[in-house]
Amino acid sequence: MESLNTFVEEIKVFGHELADKVKALIHEANVRRVIIKDENGNTFVEIPVSVAAVGAVFAPVLAAVGALAAMAAKFTIVVEKNHPPTAV
């Protein structure tokens, strides 16, 4: 369930860029969830970043993303982010 403090961003990437982009997104502090879809809109993977940030889980997630990159040429990465806190 999305709250008022989150927003969604879509990033189009080619297969060879997919693993590097997902790795960079996982390291961003305000990312909550990453969803990888093919060019037809079919969802391949949903990654809750709080889980993926744990080192033991991170490597297999990237391996799976790398395997996906070989399956199709174009992907859309849907990124759910938290808004940064506003200064009061």
Sequence and secondary structure as in RCSB ss.txt:
>XXXX:A:sequence
MESLNTFVEEIKVFGHELADKVKALIHEANVRRVIIKDENGNTFVEIPVSVAAVGAVFAPVLAAVGALAAMAAKF
TIVVEKNHPPTAV
>XXXX:A:secstr
   TTEEEEEEEEEGGGHHHHHHHHHHSTTEEEEEEEETT  EEEEEEHHHHTSHHHHHHHHHHHHHHHTT SEE
EEEEEEE      
